[in-house]
């Protein structure tokens, strides 16, 4: 499988996802958005990973590549590509899917519990084997509304929308990692 990753800053890398990629002998290519690298043709990959970063999706003056990235994501989703957005990546996906991205009532920074939404686990086979509650690392001040047609997957005490699935090929996760 050909996997493409969008990195927004040098230190937001695929981490353990990269270990899975290597274990499965998949191919990984990367666009370093922070270096204004061009996005690839959507036909060149099977799965798109959209990583996090400290910026907000509306900071076009500081990060002018955000506008192009949103167009690229919109194209990838409309072409039926599998897309996984993590943290900022989930917020960008939510925005592209016409959901509102806004300041959360609380900043979540650190390790906090996340729960599978009550109806999510019974409906979605993707969550089979997943614990009802787990601890995840968070570093965000913004959050997103649920895109129309999406199903909410996860929630936390401080943030109602911790993850969603749109169709069967697009997943957004507000948290970058878990420890269980």
C-alpha positions in Angstrom: 0.0 0.0 0.0 1.2 3.5 -0.8 0.8 5.9 2.2 1.3 9.6 2.0 1.8 11.7 5.1 1.3 15.5 5.5 3.5 16.9 8.3 2.8 20.5 9.5 5.8 20.8 11.7 9.1 18.8 12.0 8.2 17.2 15.3 4.7 15.9 14.5 5.6 12.5 12.8 3.7 9.3 12.3 5.4 7.7 15.3 4.1 4.2 16.0 2.0 4.4 12.7 5.4 4.4 11.0 6.3 1.2 12.8 3.1 -0.4 11.4 4.0 0.8 7.9 7.4 -0.7 8.1 6.1 -4.0 9.6 3.6 -4.3 6.7 6.2 -3.3 4.1 4.0 -0.4 2.9 5.6 2.6 1.1 5.6 6.0 2.9 6.1 9.4 1.2 5.8 12.7 3.0 4.9 16.3 2.2 6.5 18.8 4.7 3.9 21.5 4.5 6.0 23.7 6.8 8.6 23.8 4.0 6.0 24.7 1.4 6.5 21.4 -0.4 3.9 20.6 -3.1 1.2 18.1 -2.4 1.3 14.9 -4.6 -1.2 13.8 -7.2 -4.0 12.0 -5.4 -3.5 9.0 -7.6 -0.1 8.4 -6.1 -1.3 7.1 -2.8 -3.9 4.7 -1.2 -4.0 6.2 2.3 -3.4 9.8 3.4 -2.2 10.6 6.9 -2.7 14.2 8.0 -0.7 14.9 11.2 -1.1 17.5 13.9 0.6 20.8 14.6 0.4 23.9 16.9 -1.3 26.1 14.3 -5.0 26.6 13.9 -6.8 25.9 10.7 -7.6 29.6 10.1 -4.2 31.0 10.5 -3.6 31.7 6.8 -1.4 34.7 7.3 1.2 32.7 9.3 0.7 29.5 7.3 -0.4 30.3 3.8 -0.1 26.6 2.7 -3.3 25.8 4.8 -5.5 27.0 1.9 -3.9 24.7 -0.6 -3.9 21.8 1.9 -7.6 22.2 2.4 -8.2 22.1 -1.4 -6.0 19.0 -1.5 -7.9 17.3 1.3 -11.2 18.1 -0.3 -10.0 16.5 -3.5 -8.7 13.4 -1.7 -12.0 12.9 0.1 -14.2 13.5 -3.0 -12.1 10.9 -4.9 -12.8 8.3 -2.2 -9.3 8.1 -0.8 -8.8 6.7 2.7 -7.8 9.5 5.0 -6.8 9.6 8.7 -6.5 13.0 10.3 -4.9 13.4 13.7 -5.4 16.4 15.9 -5.0 19.4 13.5 -5.5 16.9 10.7 -8.9 16.0 12.1 -9.8 19.7 12.4 -8.8 20.3 8.8 -10.9 17.3 7.7 -13.9 18.5 9.7 -13.6 22.0 8.1 -13.3 20.5 4.6 -16.4 18.5 5.4 -18.3 21.7 6.3 -18.3 21.3 10.1 -17.4 24.3 12.3 -14.0 24.4 13.9 -13.9 26.5 17.0 -12.2 27.2 20.3 -13.1 24.5 22.8 -14.3 25.6 26.3 -11.2 23.9 27.7 -7.7 23.3 26.5 -6.8 19.7 26.8 -3.1 19.3 27.3 -1.8 16.1 28.8 -3.1 12.5 29.4 -6.9 12.3 29.9 -9.5 9.6 29.5 -11.4 9.2 26.3 -14.5 7.0 25.9 -16.1 5.3 23.0 -19.5 6.9 22.4 -22.4 4.7 23.5 -23.9 3.9 20.1 -20.6 4.0 18.3 -19.2 0.7 19.4 -22.3 -1.3 18.6 -22.6 0.2 15.1 -19.0 0.2 13.9 -16.9 -2.9 13.4 -13.8 -0.6 13.3 -14.1 -0.3 17.1 -14.2 -4.0 17.8 -11.8 -5.0 20.5 -11.4 -1.4 21.6 -11.8 -0.7 25.4 -14.8 1.4 26.3 -12.5 3.9 27.9 -8.7 4.6 27.5 -6.2 7.3 28.3 -5.0 9.4 25.4 -2.6 12.2 25.0 -4.1 15.6 24.1 -2.7 18.9 23.0 -5.4 21.1 21.6 -7.4 24.3 22.3 -9.7 24.0 19.3 -12.3 21.4 18.5 -14.8 20.7 15.7 -18.4 20.1 15.2 -19.5 16.8 13.7 -19.6 16.9 9.9 -23.0 16.2 8.4 -23.3 12.4 7.7 -20.4 11.6 10.0 -20.7 9.3 13.1 -19.1 10.4 16.4 -16.6 7.8 17.7 -15.1 9.2 20.9 -15.6 11.8 23.6 -13.9 13.1 26.7 -15.1 15.1 29.7 -13.6 18.3 28.2 -14.3 17.7 24.5 -17.5 16.2 23.1 -16.0 15.4 19.7 -12.8 13.4 20.0 -13.2 11.5 16.8 -15.5 10.8 13.9 -15.8 8.6 10.8 -17.2 10.0 7.6 -18.4 7.3 5.2 -16.1 4.3 5.6 -12.9 5.9 4.4 -12.3 9.1 6.4 -11.5 9.2 10.1 -10.6 12.2 12.3 -9.1 11.8 15.7 -8.7 14.9 18.0 -6.1 13.0 20.1 -2.8 11.9 18.7 -2.1 8.8 20.8 -3.3 6.5 23.5 -1.6 4.3 26.1 -4.0 1.3 26.3 
